[in-house]
Amino acid sequence: MQIEVVFDLVCPWCYLGTRRLRRALRARPDIVADILWRPFLLNPDIPAAGLPRQDFLTRKFGGEERARRLHATISELGRAEGVPFRFDRILRMPSSLDAHRLVRYAAREGQADQMVEALFHGYFAEGLDLGHIDSLVRIATRVGLEHGAVHRFLDSGAEADAVHAENLRAHRLGINGVPCFVVAGRHAIAGAQEPEVIERLIDVALVEG
């Protein structure tokens, strides 16, 4: 069964949602899932060098206090899924374009699932800057990709147009929030849903073929 995950790598709800998807799939060993990772750019206007996180939080939430309350809520939910959110370690809000390009590169090597998890962990648990090539190469080598080849790929700018095209496709399909899970090409649900909700969606897709 094909499951498309429309997501952004700087979205904590996407990290939470993908962990819940994995938990739902572990509960359903009868389902062989082919996960397709579809990029979505939550902050397409962020410059390639990123922004100081404090500036971004002020612009998005109007101040640090509101952001802190939201992060506390997300962190509590994350603990239940084994997701170690450490928002205090994140110093910059990066452009996620290059990280999405790296997922596409990893997909060609059969490593997309591992790369997505490693990027999420690098950003949200370690505070690594996903907009910096050295950070991305470091994360890629953790999942077994070759250092030099990854560096050359990221330097080349390859797949950037494909990421932008996928982002545009998502908006044209009416997706304006992530994560969004599309099962069997027809059944969609948005948000970091509980595993039981995802399982019900899978069952609907199975019944309707």
N, C-alpha and C positions, 0 to 999 in steps of 0.2 A: 504494500500500500504506500502510495506516495503522500508524503506530508511536507508541504511547503511552510517554512518558517520565515515570515517577513519580520526583520529585526534590525536593531542598531546596536553596535558593540559598546556604546557609551550609555545605554539605557539599562538601569538596574532592574526594571520590571522585566526586561527581556532576559536577563540572566536568570532571574527567579522563574520566569515562565518556561525557559528551556530546561531547567532542572526538573520542573514539574512534569514537562512532557516526557523526559527520560524516565521519571518514576512511573508515569502512566504506562509507558511501553514495557517497562520491566514487569508490570503487573499483568501484561497481556503477551505472554511468550508465543501465543498463536499468531500474532501479528508480526510480519517481517516488514519493517518500515524503511522506506527509502527517503531520507530527509534531504530536502533541497533548501539551502540557505539563501534567502532572497534579501539583498541589501535594502535598507531604508535609511535615509539621511535625515535624522531629527533636526539637525542644526546645519543645514547646507551652506549657510552664510559665514560660518566660522572660518577664519583664514587658515591656510595650510600650517602655519606655525602654532595655531591654537590661541587660546586666551587664558590669562590668569583665572583660576577657578573662582576666586573671590569676585572678580568682575562679572563673570558669567552668572553666578548665583544671584548677585544683586540685580542683574538685568532680568533674569528669568523669574525670580521669586520675590523681588522687591526688598530682599534683605536676608541676612544669614540666619536669623532666628526661625523663620518659616522653613528654610531649607533644612535646618538642624532637626526640626520636629519630623519632617518627612523622612529624613535619613534614619532617624531612630525607629520609625515604623517599619521601613524597608529592612533594616538590619535585623529586627526581631523576626520578621517573616523569613528572612534569609537563614537564620539559625536553624529553623525547622527543616530546611532543605539542605543543610550542610554548606551553605554559601557564606563565606567569611567576609562580609562587606566591611571595608575599612575606608570610609569616605575621608577620614582625616589625613590619609596618605596621598590623596589625589590633589596635586598642586596646580595642574593645568587642565583645562577643558579642550581636548584635542579635536581636530577634524577627524572623522572616522573613515574618510575615503580610502586611505592607504591600508587600513586594517581590513576593510571589506575586500580590497584588491587581493590582499594576502589570503583571505579565505578562498577566493576563487582559484588562486594559485595552488593552495593546498588541496582543493577538490580534484585537481588534475592528478595529484599524487595519491588520491584516495584517503586524504587526511583531513577532510573538511570538519568532521565532527570534533576531532581532537583539537584542531586549530581554534575553532570557535570557543571551546571550553578554556583553552590556554589563554586566549586573548581576554576573555571575560575575567579570568582569575588574575592575570597580570595587571589589568586595569583596576578592578574593584578590590582586590585583596592586597596588591603590592604597590598600587599607585604608579605603575609604569605609564609613560607617556605614549599613547597609541599613535600619536602624530609624529613620532620621532623614529626614523629608520632604524637606528641602532637598537631601540627597544623592540621593534617588530622583529628584527633578525634574531635577537636573543630569544624571544618567545618561540619563533619558528624552529630554532634548533632544538628546543625542548621536546618538540613532537617528532624529531628525527629528520627534519629537512636540512638540506646542505647550505651552510652559511653563505658561501660565495654566490651560489645560484639565486638564493633569496634576495641577497643584496642587489645583484644585477637586475632582477625582476623589478624590485621596488624603485630602483633608480630609473628604470626605463619608462615608467608611467603607463605601462601596459595595463589593460583592463579598466582603466579609469572611465572610459566612455561607456563600457558595459555596466559599471556600477551606477552611473548616472541614468542610463537607459532603464535599468531595473527599478530605480527609485521613481522615475517618471511613470513606469508601468503600474507600480503600486498605487500611486495617487490616482491614475486614470481608472483603476479598479475600485476606487472609493475608499482605499485604505488610508486613513489619516492618523492612525495611532498604532503603536506596536507594544508588545508582540502581537502578531496576527498569525493564526494557524489555519492553513487551508488543506483540508483532507480530501484526497482523491479528486482534486481539481475543482470541487463544487461546493464543499461544505466548509464554511469559514466561521471562526470565532476569534474575537479580539480580547486581549488582556492576559495577565498572568493567572490563567485559570487553574483551579484545583485539578489534580490528576483525574478525579472522578468525572469531572465535566468533560475533560478531553476524551476519556474512555467512552462516554456516552456519544460524543461526536463521531468517534471511530465506529461505534456500533451502528449509528445511523447511516454512515457511508457504506458499511458492509451490507446492510439490508437493502439499500437503494442501488447497490452495485456501482 
